[in-house]
Amino acid sequence: MIGKSYAKIAIVGFVLCLAMVLCASFARYRSEQSFIDGAENGFGIDGMYVNDGATRPSMAILAGEDMEWQICNDDGSCLSGRLAATSDPNSFDLLDNDGSDCGSVHLSYASRDGMDGILYVSHESGDFKMRRTNRVPAFFEEREFPAVCRSGRRGIEPRIHPYTHG
């Protein structure tokens, strides 16, 4: 009687271990397939990126319909333009607002879910290695303050793009 109880416990333990191994194998397979798909078809490049170095420029990228980018420096100055696709689905040329080539970006070490990634930026203002800090880009626009302010000052305010990943 006691021997049957141990046998049942051993069988249940074996079945549970087998189920865990199968789940782990499936998760690893999905992760590998996701990485392969991202390498072949492009990882999601949308988001906010920040430089790890002494100077801390930030970059916002929205690779939707408008293909926008913006680099903001520590002093508050911002440069913006459009992205142009290349033969590599994870590399883009940077075009300024006049359509002139002014650099390039390459996304590496990204996850398919878009939670992380390293962006290598080569721009007229310098070369940067930036880490993704958010999947939702925020751009800055210079605008007139509302009439309530009455000072006539101009200022910079953030514009968080309504685009979100579904």
N, CA and C of each residue as an Amber inpcrd file, in Angstrom:
protein
   498
   0.8160000  -1.1790000   0.0000000   0.0000000   0.0000000   0.0000000
   0.8740000   1.2620000   0.0000000   1.8800000   1.2800000   0.8660000
   2.7820000   2.4250000   0.9390000   3.6020000   2.5190000  -0.3450000
   3.9650000   1.3920000  -0.9390000   4.7300000   1.3660000  -2.1800000
   3.9520000   1.9920000  -3.3200000   2.6220000   1.7750000  -3.3600000
   1.7880000   2.3700000  -4.4080000   1.7340000   3.8940000  -4.2580000
   1.7090000   4.3850000  -3.0340000   1.6750000   5.8340000  -2.7910000
   2.9550000   6.4890000  -3.3090000   4.0950000   5.8570000  -3.0230000
   5.3580000   6.3920000  -3.5270000   5.4020000   6.3490000  -5.0480000
   4.8680000   5.3210000  -5.6390000   4.8450000   5.2000000  -7.0940000
   3.9820000   6.3010000  -7.7040000   2.8250000   6.5820000  -7.1030000
   1.9400000   7.6380000  -7.6080000   2.6140000   9.0050000  -7.4860000
   3.2670000   9.2400000  -6.3510000   3.9670000  10.5120000  -6.1490000
   5.0900000  10.6590000  -7.1720000   5.8210000   9.5930000  -7.4290000
   6.9100000   9.6290000  -8.4030000   6.3700000   9.8940000  -9.8060000
   5.2490000   9.2760000 -10.1640000   4.6580000   9.4770000 -11.4970000
   4.1730000  10.9220000 -11.6480000   3.4880000  11.4290000 -10.6290000
   3.0060000  12.8100000 -10.6770000   4.1910000  13.7740000 -10.7700000
   5.2380000  13.5390000 -10.0060000   6.4380000  14.3790000 -10.0610000
   7.0810000  14.3400000 -11.4380000   7.1630000  13.1500000 -12.0300000
   7.7340000  13.0000000 -13.3620000   6.9060000  13.7620000 -14.3970000
   5.5820000  13.6360000 -14.3190000   4.6950000  14.3240000 -15.2650000
   4.8420000  15.8480000 -15.1210000   4.9180000  16.3400000 -13.8850000
   5.0920000  17.7770000 -13.6670000   6.4330000  18.2660000 -14.2160000
   7.4850000  17.5140000 -13.9750000   8.8080000  17.8830000 -14.5060000
   8.7970000  17.8880000 -16.0270000   8.1670000  16.8910000 -16.6280000
   8.0730000  16.8150000 -18.0820000   7.2990000  18.0180000 -18.6320000
   6.2090000  18.3910000 -17.9650000   5.4200000  19.5480000 -18.3990000
   6.2510000  20.8300000 -18.3120000   7.0270000  20.9890000 -17.2470000
   7.8620000  22.1840000 -17.1000000   8.9430000  22.2340000 -18.1760000
   9.5420000  21.1000000 -18.4880000  10.5690000  21.0500000 -19.5300000
   9.9610000  21.3990000 -20.8860000   8.7730000  20.8840000 -21.1720000
   8.1130000  21.1940000 -22.4430000   7.7620000  22.6830000 -22.5350000
   7.2620000  23.2580000 -21.4570000   6.9370000  24.6960000 -21.4450000
   8.1940000  25.5360000 -21.6510000   9.2750000  25.1860000 -20.9810000
  10.5280000  25.9290000 -21.1270000  11.0610000  25.8070000 -22.5520000
  10.9540000  24.6200000 -23.1400000  11.4160000  24.4170000 -24.5170000
  10.5930000  25.2520000 -25.4900000   9.2780000  25.2830000 -25.2840000
   8.4060000  26.0640000 -26.1560000   8.7160000  27.5570000 -26.0280000
   8.9290000  28.0310000 -24.8040000   9.2490000  29.4470000 -24.5850000
  10.5730000  29.8100000 -25.2600000  11.5480000  28.9460000 -25.1630000
  12.8410000  29.2060000 -25.7940000  12.7040000  29.2230000 -27.3150000
  11.9250000  28.2870000 -27.8580000  11.6920000  28.2360000 -29.2960000
  11.0400000  29.5380000 -29.7790000  10.0030000  29.9960000 -29.0500000
   9.3210000  31.2430000 -29.4280000  10.2820000  32.4300000 -29.3650000
  11.1320000  32.4560000 -28.3560000  12.0970000  33.5430000 -28.2110000
  13.0830000  33.5430000 -29.3810000  13.5790000  32.3700000 -29.7400000
  14.5140000  32.2650000 -30.8640000  13.8390000  32.6620000 -32.1690000
  12.6080000  32.2090000 -32.3780000  11.8840000  32.5560000 -33.6000000
  11.6270000  34.0590000 -33.6640000  11.3100000  34.6490000 -32.5200000
  11.0710000  36.0830000 -32.4560000  12.3440000  36.8500000 -32.8090000
  13.4780000  36.3890000 -32.3120000  14.7530000  37.0330000 -32.6150000
  15.0790000  36.9070000 -34.1020000  14.8780000  35.7260000 -34.6560000
  15.1420000  35.5120000 -36.0820000  14.2350000  36.3980000 -36.9250000
  12.9550000  36.4680000 -36.5580000  12.0060000  37.3050000 -37.2860000
  12.4230000  38.7750000 -37.2250000  12.8490000  39.2340000 -36.0520000
  13.2930000  40.6230000 -35.9060000  14.5380000  40.9140000 -36.7240000
  15.4560000  39.9560000 -36.7740000  16.6780000  40.1460000 -37.5570000
  16.3670000  40.1980000 -39.0520000  15.4100000  39.3810000 -39.4910000
  15.0690000  39.3320000 -40.9130000  14.1400000  40.4590000 -41.3420000
  13.1680000  40.8070000 -40.5060000  12.1280000  41.7600000 -40.8920000
  12.1980000  43.0920000 -40.1600000  13.0880000  43.1980000 -39.1930000
  13.2350000  44.4420000 -38.4480000  12.5740000  44.3920000 -37.0890000
  13.3100000  44.8420000 -36.0840000  12.7590000  44.9950000 -34.7440000
  12.0060000  46.3190000 -34.7080000  11.1020000  46.4630000 -33.7820000
  10.4090000  47.7390000 -33.6220000  11.3900000  48.7960000 -33.1390000
  11.5920000  49.8470000 -33.9120000  12.5750000  50.8760000 -33.5670000
  11.9370000  52.0500000 -32.8230000  10.6140000  52.1170000 -32.7860000
   9.9210000  53.2140000 -32.1090000  10.3490000  53.3200000 -30.6580000
  10.4940000  54.5390000 -30.1740000  10.7620000  54.7120000 -28.7550000
  11.6730000  55.8800000 -28.4470000  12.0330000  55.9510000 -27.1710000
  12.9490000  56.9670000 -26.6510000  14.2810000  56.2980000 -26.3430000
  15.3640000  56.9620000 -26.7010000  16.7090000  56.4500000 -26.4790000
  17.5330000  57.5270000 -25.7780000  18.4270000  57.1000000 -24.8730000
  19.2770000  58.0360000 -24.1380000  20.7110000  57.5380000 -24.1970000
  21.6550000  58.4710000 -24.3760000  23.0760000  58.1610000 -24.4000000
  23.5620000  57.8800000 -22.9850000  24.4330000  56.8950000 -22.8350000
  24.9970000  56.5480000 -21.5310000  26.2050000  57.3970000 -21.1640000
  26.7340000  58.1610000 -22.1030000  27.9870000  58.8780000 -21.8800000
  27.8470000  60.1300000 -21.0340000  28.9290000  60.9120000 -21.0220000
  28.9710000  62.1440000 -20.2230000  27.9690000  63.1630000 -20.7480000
  27.8790000  63.2900000 -22.0790000  26.8270000  64.1270000 -22.6450000
  25.6130000  63.2380000 -22.8060000  24.4500000  63.7680000 -22.5480000
  23.2630000  62.9270000 -22.5260000  22.2230000  63.3630000 -23.5520000
  22.5550000  63.3260000 -24.8360000  21.5060000  63.6080000 -25.8010000
  20.4630000  62.4960000 -25.7640000  19.2570000  62.8200000 -26.1460000
  18.2040000  61.8180000 -26.2340000  17.6870000  61.8020000 -27.6620000
  17.0870000  60.7010000 -28.0400000  16.5590000  60.5730000 -29.3940000
  15.1930000  59.9240000 -29.3320000  14.2610000  60.4980000 -30.0690000
  12.9220000  59.9300000 -30.2020000  12.7620000  59.4620000 -31.6390000
  12.1910000  58.2710000 -31.8070000  11.9620000  57.7370000 -33.1490000
  10.5440000  57.2040000 -33.2300000   9.8440000  57.5960000 -34.2910000
   8.5270000  57.0610000 -34.6000000   8.5890000  56.5580000 -36.0300000
   8.6910000  55.2470000 -36.1870000   8.8670000  54.6660000 -37.5170000
   7.5330000  54.2950000 -38.1450000   6.4980000  55.0260000 -37.8270000
   5.1860000  54.7790000 -38.4180000   5.1080000  55.3800000 -39.8070000
   3.9660000  55.9600000 -40.1130000   3.7350000  56.5330000 -41.4240000
   4.6760000  57.6960000 -41.7350000   4.9120000  58.5510000 -40.7440000
   5.7280000  59.7450000 -40.9640000   7.2280000  59.4930000 -40.8530000
   7.6340000  58.3900000 -40.2200000   9.0500000  58.0450000 -40.0660000
   9.8430000  59.2150000 -39.4720000   9.4220000  59.7190000 -38.3060000
  10.0410000  60.8850000 -37.6750000  11.1910000  60.4980000 -36.7490000
  12.1540000  61.4100000 -36.5960000  13.2050000  61.2850000 -35.5760000
  13.5100000  62.6770000 -35.0340000  14.0380000  62.6930000 -33.8090000
  14.4520000  63.9530000 -33.1920000  15.5520000  63.6680000 -32.1800000
  16.6520000  64.4210000 -32.2600000  17.7320000  64.3520000 -31.2730000
  17.7130000  65.6600000 -30.4910000  17.6790000  65.5530000 -29.1610000
  17.7350000  66.7380000 -28.2970000  19.0040000  66.6660000 -27.4630000
  19.7600000  67.7590000 -27.4620000  21.0150000  67.8390000 -26.7180000
  20.7800000  68.3650000 -25.3110000  21.8260000  68.3000000 -24.4860000
  21.7490000  68.7870000 -23.1040000  21.3350000  70.2510000 -23.0140000
  21.7410000  71.0430000 -23.9890000  21.4410000  72.4790000 -23.9340000
  20.0110000  72.8070000 -24.3540000  19.2250000  71.7930000 -24.7010000
  17.8320000  72.0070000 -25.0830000  17.6150000  72.1600000 -26.5730000
  18.6980000  72.2240000 -27.3480000  18.5490000  72.3340000 -28.7950000
  18.1390000  70.9780000 -29.3650000  17.2670000  71.0150000 -30.3540000
  16.7650000  69.7780000 -30.9570000  16.9310000  69.8230000 -32.4710000
  17.2760000  68.6960000 -33.0480000  17.3540000  68.5140000 -34.4890000
  16.3610000  67.4200000 -34.8380000  15.6550000  67.5790000 -35.9540000
  14.6640000  66.5670000 -36.3040000  14.6340000  66.3550000 -37.8030000
  13.9280000  65.3100000 -38.2020000  13.8080000  64.9860000 -39.6090000
  13.0410000  63.6980000 -39.8130000  13.3340000  63.0430000 -40.9220000
  12.6440000  61.8110000 -41.3090000  13.6490000  60.6730000 -41.4410000
  13.1560000  59.4450000 -41.2780000  13.9640000  58.2440000 -41.4960000
  13.7710000  57.7670000 -42.9290000  14.8080000  57.2020000 -43.5130000
  14.7240000  56.5750000 -44.8300000  15.1900000  55.1330000 -44.6820000
  14.3950000  54.2030000 -45.1700000  14.7160000  52.7800000 -45.0640000
  15.9470000  52.4420000 -45.8980000  16.6740000  51.4170000 -45.4570000
  17.8310000  50.8980000 -46.1910000  17.5750000  49.4210000 -46.4800000
  18.5400000  48.7410000 -47.0520000  18.3750000  47.3120000 -47.3330000
  18.3820000  46.4760000 -46.0540000  18.9560000  47.0070000 -44.9750000
  18.9500000  46.3380000 -43.6720000  17.7070000  46.8130000 -42.9140000
  16.8030000  45.8980000 -42.5300000  15.5600000  46.3290000 -41.8720000
  15.7600000  46.9430000 -40.4920000  16.9640000  46.8810000 -39.9460000
  17.2450000  47.4740000 -38.6400000  18.1490000  48.7020000 -38.7420000
  18.3820000  49.1830000 -39.9560000  19.1910000  50.3820000 -40.1910000
  18.3860000  51.3880000 -41.0000000  18.5600000  52.6550000 -40.6630000
  17.8540000  53.7210000 -41.3580000  18.8070000  54.8860000 -41.5780000
  18.6060000  55.5940000 -42.6890000  19.3280000  56.8390000 -42.9210000
  18.5360000  57.9640000 -42.2740000  19.2490000  58.9400000 -41.7190000
  18.6130000  60.1190000 -41.1380000  18.6140000  61.2280000 -42.1790000
  17.4450000  61.7600000 -42.4620000  17.3140000  62.8810000 -43.3810000
  16.8560000  64.0880000 -42.5800000  17.4450000  65.2580000 -42.8460000
  16.9920000  66.4550000 -42.1340000  15.6620000  66.9160000 -42.7330000
  15.1440000  68.0270000 -42.2420000  13.8400000  68.5090000 -42.7120000
  13.8500000  68.9290000 -44.1720000  15.0370000  69.1680000 -44.7380000
  15.1570000  69.5090000 -46.1550000  15.3330000  68.2720000 -47.0300000
  15.4160000  67.0910000 -46.4170000  15.5880000  65.8500000 -47.1640000
  17.0340000  65.4730000 -47.4140000  17.9780000  66.2180000 -46.8450000
  19.4040000  65.9130000 -47.0210000  19.8460000  64.8490000 -46.0240000
  20.7310000  63.9680000 -46.4770000  21.2630000  62.9140000 -45.6090000
  22.1360000  63.5470000 -44.5310000  21.8700000  63.2080000 -43.2680000
  22.6630000  63.7960000 -42.1770000  23.1090000  62.7510000 -41.1600000
  23.0070000  61.4620000 -41.5090000  23.4720000  60.4310000 -40.5940000
  22.7310000  59.1250000 -40.7870000  22.9220000  58.2340000 -39.8150000
  22.2650000  56.9290000 -39.8710000  22.0870000  56.3830000 -38.4630000
  21.1740000  55.4210000 -38.3280000  20.9620000  54.7200000 -37.0620000
  20.8810000  53.2280000 -37.3480000  21.3280000  52.4410000 -36.3730000
  21.2400000  50.9820000 -36.4670000  20.7980000  50.4520000 -35.1080000
  19.7190000  49.6770000 -35.1000000  19.2020000  49.0910000 -33.8670000
  19.7790000  47.6940000 -33.6900000  20.3720000  47.4400000 -32.5240000
  20.9640000  46.1370000 -32.2080000  20.4910000  45.6730000 -30.8430000
  20.6990000  44.4220000 -30.5780000  20.4080000  43.8350000 -29.2690000
  18.9980000  44.1680000 -28.8020000  18.0550000  44.0810000 -29.7070000
  16.6710000  44.4070000 -29.3780000  15.8740000  43.1380000 -29.1330000
  14.8380000  43.2880000 -28.3520000  13.8980000  42.1890000 -28.1780000
  12.6850000  42.4880000 -29.0450000  12.0120000  41.4610000 -29.4570000
  10.8650000  41.6320000 -30.3480000   9.7500000  42.4290000 -29.6760000
   9.6260000  42.3180000 -28.3670000   8.5680000  43.0520000 -27.6680000
   8.8990000  44.5330000 -27.5370000  10.1020000  44.9290000 -27.9120000
  10.4650000  46.3350000 -27.9170000  10.8390000  46.9170000 -26.5770000
  11.0550000  46.0970000 -25.5940000  11.3710000  46.6120000 -24.2690000
  12.8280000  47.0410000 -24.1320000  13.6980000  46.5240000 -24.9650000
  15.0910000  46.9360000 -24.8650000  15.7140000  47.0060000 -26.2450000
  16.9050000  47.5430000 -26.2950000  17.6200000  47.6660000 -27.5470000
  18.6900000  48.7330000 -27.4260000  19.6990000  48.6210000 -28.2570000
  20.7750000  49.6110000 -28.3060000  20.7690000  50.2120000 -29.7040000
  20.7540000  51.5240000 -29.7540000  20.7210000  52.2480000 -31.0080000
  22.0850000  52.8960000 -31.2270000  22.7180000  52.5620000 -32.3410000
  23.9860000  53.1820000 -32.7120000  23.6590000  54.3200000 -33.6800000
  24.0050000  55.5330000 -33.2900000  23.6580000  56.7290000 -34.0580000
  24.9300000  57.3660000 -34.5950000  24.9550000  57.6150000 -35.8810000
  26.0330000  58.3720000 -36.5080000  25.3680000  59.5990000 -37.1190000
  25.6360000  60.7570000 -36.5240000  24.9700000  61.9890000 -36.9290000
  26.0060000  63.0980000 -37.0530000  25.6510000  64.1540000 -37.7680000
  26.5550000  65.2980000 -37.9150000  27.0040000  65.8440000 -36.5630000
  26.1430000  65.7100000 -35.5500000  26.4820000  66.2350000 -34.2210000
  27.3390000  65.2710000 -33.4080000  27.5890000  64.0690000 -33.9190000
  28.4400000  63.1070000 -33.2240000  27.9440000  61.6820000 -33.3790000
  28.7250000  60.7510000 -32.8480000  28.3610000  59.3370000 -32.8460000
  27.9790000  58.9520000 -31.4280000  26.8680000  58.2370000 -31.2840000
  26.3470000  57.8920000 -29.9690000  25.9190000  56.4360000 -29.9150000
  26.0140000  55.8810000 -28.7300000  25.4300000  54.5780000 -28.4160000
  24.3260000  54.8720000 -27.4040000  23.0960000  54.5840000 -27.7730000
  21.9630000  54.9380000 -26.9200000  21.1550000  53.7060000 -26.5360000
  20.6390000  53.7280000 -25.3140000  19.7850000  52.6440000 -24.8260000
  18.3300000  53.0810000 -24.8620000  17.4590000  52.1280000 -25.2240000
  16.0270000  52.4270000 -25.2370000  15.5350000  52.5630000 -23.8030000
  14.7990000  53.6340000 -23.5460000  14.2470000  53.8610000 -22.2110000
  12.7320000  53.7310000 -22.1920000  12.1000000  53.8100000 -23.3600000
  10.6520000  53.7250000 -23.4300000  10.2600000  53.3370000 -24.8470000
   9.1600000  52.6070000 -24.9790000   8.6940000  52.2180000 -26.3080000
   7.8900000  53.3140000 -26.9900000   7.4720000  54.3230000 -26.2440000
   6.6490000  55.3950000 -26.8040000   7.5120000  56.6470000 -26.9660000
   7.6510000  57.1630000 -28.1970000   8.4880000  58.3430000 -28.4130000
   7.8060000  59.6220000 -27.9360000   8.6030000  60.5880000 -27.5140000
   8.1100000  61.9250000 -27.1530000   8.9540000  62.9410000 -27.9060000
   8.3040000  63.8020000 -28.6630000   8.9900000  64.8310000 -29.4340000
   8.7450000  66.1840000 -28.7720000   9.6740000  67.1240000 -28.9810000
   9.5260000  68.4690000 -28.4350000   9.2190000  69.4280000 -29.5720000
   8.2620000  70.3290000 -29.3200000   7.8850000  71.3360000 -30.3020000
   8.0290000  72.7100000 -29.6860000   8.4700000  73.6640000 -30.4820000
   8.5230000  75.0430000 -30.0040000   7.1910000  75.6890000 -30.3550000
   6.5480000  76.2700000 -29.3480000   5.2190000  76.8470000 -29.5460000
   5.0880000  78.1450000 -28.7680000   4.0970000  78.9270000 -29.1410000
   3.7500000  80.1220000 -28.3770000   3.0490000  79.6720000 -27.1040000
   3.3440000  80.3480000 -25.9880000   2.6090000  80.0560000 -24.7650000
   1.1810000  80.5670000 -24.9280000   0.2170000  79.9840000 -24.2270000
  -1.1700000  80.4480000 -24.3230000  -1.3000000  81.9060000 -23.8810000
  -2.3710000  82.5610000 -24.3250000  -2.6070000  83.9690000 -24.0000000
  -2.6940000  84.1960000 -22.4960000  -3.0500000  83.1860000 -21.7550000
  -3.1530000  83.3000000 -20.3020000  -1.8080000  83.7180000 -19.7170000
  -0.7130000  83.2870000 -20.3370000   0.6230000  83.5990000 -19.8440000
   0.9240000  85.0910000 -20.0120000   0.4780000  85.6830000 -21.1020000
   0.6010000  87.1060000 -21.4090000   2.0370000  87.6380000 -21.4240000
   3.0060000  86.7880000 -21.3820000   4.3820000  87.2850000 -21.3880000
   4.9420000  87.3460000 -22.7980000   4.2730000  86.6940000 -23.7330000
   4.7490000  86.6820000 -25.1060000   5.9580000  85.7960000 -25.3080000
   6.3230000  85.0040000 -24.2870000   7.4980000  84.1370000 -24.3970000
   7.1970000  82.9450000 -25.3070000   8.2680000  82.3930000 -25.8140000
   8.1700000  81.1410000 -26.5620000   8.7900000  80.0710000 -25.6980000
   8.4010000  78.8640000 -25.9130000   8.9590000  77.8080000 -25.0880000
   8.9200000  76.4680000 -25.7760000   9.5210000  75.5150000 -25.1360000
   9.5610000  74.1530000 -25.6490000   8.6610000  73.3220000 -24.7550000
   7.8280000  72.5220000 -25.3650000   6.9850000  71.6310000 -24.5730000
   6.9730000  70.2530000 -25.2190000   6.8200000  69.2160000 -24.4110000
   6.8370000  67.8660000 -24.9760000   5.5510000  67.5600000 -25.7210000
   5.6820000  66.7860000 -26.7720000   4.5310000  66.2630000 -27.5020000
   4.6830000  64.7560000 -27.4830000   3.9130000  64.0890000 -26.6680000
   3.9730000  62.6340000 -26.6220000   3.0750000  62.1150000 -27.7140000
   3.6570000  61.3410000 -28.5930000   2.9150000  60.8510000 -29.7390000
   1.8660000  59.8520000 -29.2910000   0.6430000  59.9390000 -29.8340000
  -0.4230000  59.0340000 -29.4000000  -0.2290000  57.5990000 -29.8590000
   0.7710000  57.3530000 -30.6930000   1.0060000  56.0030000 -31.1880000
   1.4460000  55.0930000 -30.0500000   0.8130000  53.9620000 -29.9090000
   1.2270000  52.9670000 -28.9200000   1.2560000  51.6160000 -29.5880000
   2.0460000  50.7450000 -29.0410000   2.1320000  49.3860000 -29.5660000
   0.9100000  48.6190000 -29.1210000   0.3170000  47.8550000 -30.0210000
  -0.8850000  47.0920000 -29.6950000  -0.5490000  45.7700000 -29.3340000
